[in-house]
Amino acid sequence: MDFYRRYGPAVLRKCERMLGNRQDAEDIVQNLFIDLIRKGRTDVGLAYLYRAATTRSLNVIRNRKRRQELLDRHGEALRPRGMGTEGEVVTAELLAELARQLDPKTLEILVYAHQDHMSQQEISSLCGLSRKTVGKRLQRARVTLESLAGGAP
């Protein structure tokens, strides 16, 4: 399991930063590595693992939003325990709303820029896009974010 020892901790930190929840992050990382090992794909690098982990984390965030909508519609009887602090819910709701309004690639770029603190050049190399395209997508995401915040920057 040298593959996991080498990359697992870094991917786990990334998922935990995105989700704000260690347990969900551990589930994502474990399932990601299990899937890759079953497929015999232990030759992938950290960039691939980051992209796969980002996609899976965004799916969890989208599912949280959908779960919240169902809870709002069907009442408190269905509410699971341990929903997290109010700040975590607000963050998850905002990310879920962004996920609905932005295309997946722009949302991925936004996560790399603001969660992973990557430069536009690093993001462009990772995603195979020009730096200018990355900048345009980040600007589009900022406009959407400002409209969700009621015009506040």
URRA-V157771 format. One record per residue. N is the residue number from 1. RES is the residue in three letters. OMEGA is omega as a letter, one per 30 degrees, with the letter a starting at -180 (* if undefined). BURIAL is 1 if it has 16 or more other C-alpha atoms within 10 Angstrom, else 0. D_CENTER is the distance of its C-alpha to the mean C-alpha in Angstrom with 1 decimal. Layout:
[[N;RES;OMEGA;BURIAL;D_CENTER] [N;RES;OMEGA;BURIAL;D_CENTER]]
This chain:
[[1;MET;l;0;25.3] [2;ASP;l;0;25.4] [3;PHE;l;0;22.3] [4;TYR;a;1;20.2] [5;ARG;a;0;22.1] [6;ARG;a;0;21.4] [7;TYR;a;1;17.7] [8;GLY;a;1;16.5] [9;PRO;a;0;16.6] [10;ALA;a;1;14.5] [11;VAL;l;1;11.7] [12;LEU;l;1;12.0] [13;ARG;l;1;12.0] [14;LYS;a;1;8.8] [15;CYS;a;1;7.1] [16;GLU;l;1;9.5] [17;ARG;a;0;8.8] [18;MET;a;1;5.3] [19;LEU;a;1;7.0] [20;GLY;a;1;10.4] [21;ASN;a;0;12.0] [22;ARG;a;0;13.6] [23;GLN;l;0;14.7] [24;ASP;l;1;11.6] [25;ALA;l;1;10.3] [26;GLU;l;1;13.7] [27;ASP;a;0;13.8] [28;ILE;a;1;10.8] [29;VAL;a;1;12.5] [30;GLN;a;0;15.9] [31;ASN;l;0;15.4] [32;LEU;a;1;13.9] [33;PHE;l;1;17.0] [34;ILE;l;0;19.4] [35;ASP;a;0;18.5] [36;LEU;a;0;19.1] [37;ILE;l;0;22.3] [38;ARG;l;0;23.7] [39;LYS;a;0;23.4] [40;GLY;a;0;25.0] [41;ARG;l;0;22.3] [42;THR;a;0;22.5] [43;ASP;a;0;23.2] [44;VAL;a;0;19.7] [45;GLY;a;0;18.6] [46;LEU;l;0;15.9] [47;ALA;l;0;14.5] [48;TYR;a;0;14.2] [49;LEU;l;1;12.6] [50;TYR;a;1;9.9] [51;ARG;a;1;9.3] [52;ALA;l;0;9.7] [53;ALA;l;1;7.5] [54;THR;l;1;4.4] [55;THR;a;1;6.0] [56;ARG;l;1;6.9] [57;SER;l;1;4.1] [58;LEU;l;1;3.7] [59;ASN;l;0;7.3] [60;VAL;l;1;7.8] [61;ILE;l;1;7.0] [62;ARG;l;1;9.3] [63;ASN;l;0;11.7] [64;ARG;a;1;12.0] [65;LYS;l;1;13.1] [66;ARG;l;0;15.4] [67;ARG;l;0;16.8] [68;GLN;l;1;17.6] [69;GLU;l;0;19.4] [70;LEU;l;0;21.4] [71;LEU;l;0;22.3] [72;ASP;a;0;23.5] [73;ARG;a;0;25.5] [74;HIS;l;0;27.0] [75;GLY;a;0;27.6] [76;GLU;a;0;27.3] [77;ALA;a;0;28.8] [78;LEU;a;0;25.6] [79;ARG;l;0;23.4] [80;PRO;l;0;22.0] [81;ARG;l;0;22.8] [82;GLY;l;0;20.5] [83;MET;a;0;18.1] [84;GLY;a;0;17.4] [85;THR;a;0;18.7] [86;GLU;l;0;19.0] [87;GLY;l;0;16.7] [88;GLU;a;0;13.8] [89;VAL;l;1;14.6] [90;VAL;l;0;15.0] [91;THR;l;0;11.6] [92;ALA;l;1;10.0] [93;GLU;l;1;12.6] [94;LEU;l;1;12.1] [95;LEU;l;1;8.4] [96;ALA;l;1;9.8] [97;GLU;l;1;12.8] [98;LEU;l;1;11.1] [99;ALA;l;1;9.5] [100;ARG;a;0;13.2] [101;GLN;a;0;14.8] [102;LEU;l;1;13.1] [103;ASP;a;0;13.3] [104;PRO;a;0;10.4] [105;LYS;l;0;11.4] [106;THR;l;1;11.7] [107;LEU;l;1;8.3] [108;GLU;l;1;7.1] [109;ILE;l;1;10.0] [110;LEU;l;1;9.3] [111;VAL;l;1;6.3] [112;TYR;a;1;8.8] [113;ALA;a;1;11.5] [114;HIS;l;0;10.7] [115;GLN;a;0;8.5] [116;ASP;l;1;10.2] [117;HIS;l;0;13.4] [118;MET;l;0;14.2] [119;SER;l;0;17.2] [120;GLN;l;1;17.6] [121;GLN;l;0;19.8] [122;GLU;a;0;17.4] [123;ILE;a;1;14.7] [124;SER;l;1;17.6] [125;SER;a;0;18.7] [126;LEU;a;0;15.5] [127;CYS;a;1;15.0] [128;GLY;l;0;18.7] [129;LEU;l;0;19.2] [130;SER;l;0;21.7] [131;ARG;l;1;21.0] [132;LYS;l;0;22.5] [133;THR;l;0;20.2] [134;VAL;l;1;17.1] [135;GLY;l;1;19.0] [136;LYS;l;0;19.8] [137;ARG;l;1;16.3] [138;LEU;l;1;15.3] [139;GLN;l;0;18.5] [140;ARG;l;0;17.8] [141;ALA;l;1;14.5] [142;ARG;l;0;16.6] [143;VAL;l;0;19.3] [144;THR;l;1;17.1] [145;LEU;l;1;15.8] [146;GLU;l;0;19.5] [147;SER;l;0;20.7] [148;LEU;a;0;18.4] [149;ALA;l;0;19.8] [150;GLY;l;0;23.3] [151;GLY;l;0;24.0] [152;ALA;a;0;23.4] [153;PRO;*;0;21.9]]
